[in-house]
Amino acid sequence: MAAEQILSLSTCWCSSRHTDGYEMLKEIADLGFQYAELSHGIRLSLVPGILKAVEEGVIKISSTHNFCPLPAGVNTPAPNLYQPSSPNAGERALWRRHTFASIDFAERVKAPVLITHLGSIFYFMLDPARKVEALEDSLEISFWRTNPEFQAEIGTLLGKLRKHAEKHYERIQDCLADVSARAQQAGVKFGCENREGLLELPLDEHMDAFIASVDDLGVCGGWHDTGHACIKHLEGVIDHTEFLEKNHQRLLGFHLHDVSEEGKDHQPIGSGRVDWKMVRKYVRPDHRLIIELSPKLTVEQVQESKKYIEKWLKE
């Protein structure tokens, strides 16, 4: 039997304006989605309604996003609140604690994938990405890949990051190992997401090797975010096609959103800079496809994005 292609809408589009988790999920179901992703903005107050909607079969949950639900007292999206890469043992302990809670919740809502950010490289004093970010603000996006000064700064930054990445990877690997038994028991896999931040981990050039390094845990796979990869492509950090060619075999799914001409992500699909024809070549029927849109977008833009992906899948 062929795998079911799961198309889902992330609650990042609407969780901030709902006070009832049931109504939040009903809104998504009323747009024609059979699945929703519970993103990293799920406040504890939304949980009772979410559980009721799932129990009643209003919608199925394709995936959740660490941390879900948010820790007590946190009321805005905070996926990087605690980082497994942190040199601080107390912060890593908090990451494990709240990741355990996220695994428990994913099991409760029958979500087999927990999308996870894996932290960043820590610098005690100056941010080494500051020169790159300043140049980004001063240049037209179309020139990022071709401007010699910008590309020189990108090369210098990546050289610095490579020197410091390994000790951070060891901490991440240890944290994932600590929660892997509970994830296996719950039937939950970690979707390790490619990130848009230049200091975030894994570094794009290390993604394939990092996922391979935790393969023995039996609970880790890659998660491809089209908008993040497009931004990194525009910066010249990666070639989007080459990145997918190298990483697609270990992917559990995709976050789907576009990047505007001005460089903003989480925009309507088909409206911007993402090469959707290229991305389509790497999508398998068993991949979970999550439309992940800005809360600033209209219902009509969500519907058009859904129609675009449905047509795209038939191509």
Salt bridges, closest charged atoms under 4 A:
GLU27 OE1 - ARG17 NH1 3.09
GLU27 OE1 - HIS18 NE2 2.67
ASP30 OD2 - LYS26 NZ 3.10
GLU37 OE2 - HIS255 NE2 2.94
GLU56 OE2 - LYS52 NZ 3.76
ASP104 OD1 - ARG182 NH2 2.87
GLU107 OE1 - ARG182 NH2 2.60
ASP178 OD2 - ARG96 NH1 3.59
GLU193 OE1 - HIS65 NE2 3.46
GLU193 OE1 - HIS117 NE2 3.00
GLU193 OE1 - ARG195 NH1 3.91
GLU193 OE2 - HIS228 ND1 3.58
GLU193 OE2 - HIS255 ND1 3.33
GLU196 OE1 - ARG195 NH1 3.31
GLU196 OE1 - HIS228 NE2 3.24
GLU200 OE1 - ARG195 NE 2.82
ASP204 OD2 - LYS232 NZ 2.55
GLU205 OE2 - ARG162 NE 2.65
GLU205 OE2 - HIS206 NE2 3.65
ASP208 OD1 - ARG250 NH1 2.94
ASP225 OD2 - HIS228 ND1 3.49
ASP225 OD2 - HIS255 ND1 3.63
ASP225 OD1 - HIS257 NE2 2.65
GLU261 OE1 - ARG273 NH2 3.33
ASP265 OD2 - HIS266 NE2 3.76
ASP286 OD1 - ARG284 NE 2.96
GLU292 OE1 - HIS255 ND1 3.37
GLU292 OE1 - HIS257 NE2 3.75
GLU292 OE1 - HIS266 ND1 3.69
GLU304 OE2 - LYS307 NZ 3.76
GLU310 OE2 - LYS306 NZ 2.57
